[in-house]
Amino acid sequence: MAPTSSPPCANAIKRSDLSRHDKSIDVEVLLEENDRLRNLVVQLSKLVIRNATEQR
């Protein structure tokens, strides 16, 4: 049996071609975007929970 490749790790960082070559990544901008995305995930989670409870 041929070995199969393992699935990508959830913690693995995938870098775009641009970020591989750009050493001047603005950490503050990334932190702000991370915060914004985290808030969107919270909003989405609340919507999912609300819709799941309404369907019961």
C-alpha positions as CSV (number, residue, x, y, z in Angstrom):
1,M,0.0,0.0,0.0
2,A,1.4,3.4,-1.0
3,P,1.7,5.9,1.8
4,T,-0.7,8.8,1.6
5,S,0.2,12.3,2.3
6,S,-1.0,13.6,5.7
7,P,-3.7,16.3,5.6
8,P,-2.5,19.8,6.2
9,C,-2.2,20.8,9.8
10,A,-4.8,23.2,11.1
11,N,-2.1,25.3,12.6
12,A,0.0,25.4,9.4
13,I,0.5,28.9,8.0
14,K,-0.1,29.1,4.2
15,R,1.7,32.0,2.7
16,S,0.8,33.6,-0.5
17,D,3.5,34.1,-3.1
18,L,3.5,37.8,-2.2
19,S,4.2,37.2,1.5
20,R,7.0,34.8,0.8
21,H,9.0,37.5,-0.8
22,D,7.8,40.5,1.2
23,K,9.6,41.0,4.5
24,S,7.9,44.2,5.3
25,I,4.6,42.8,6.6
26,D,2.8,45.2,8.9
27,V,1.9,43.4,12.1
28,E,-0.5,46.1,13.2
29,V,-2.5,45.7,10.1
30,L,-2.6,41.9,10.5
31,L,-3.7,42.2,14.1
32,E,-6.5,44.6,13.1
33,E,-7.7,42.3,10.3
34,N,-7.5,39.4,12.7
35,D,-9.7,41.2,15.2
36,R,-12.2,42.1,12.5
37,L,-12.4,38.5,11.2
38,R,-12.8,37.2,14.8
39,N,-15.7,39.5,15.3
40,L,-17.3,38.3,12.0
41,V,-16.9,34.7,13.2
42,V,-18.6,35.6,16.5
43,Q,-21.5,37.2,14.6
44,L,-21.8,34.1,12.3
45,S,-21.7,31.8,15.3
46,K,-24.5,33.7,16.9
47,L,-26.6,33.5,13.7
48,V,-26.1,29.8,13.4
49,I,-27.0,29.2,17.1
50,R,-30.1,31.4,16.8
51,N,-31.3,29.7,13.6
52,A,-30.6,26.2,15.1
53,T,-32.7,27.0,18.2
54,E,-35.5,28.6,16.1
55,Q,-35.9,25.4,14.0
56,R,-36.6,23.2,17.1
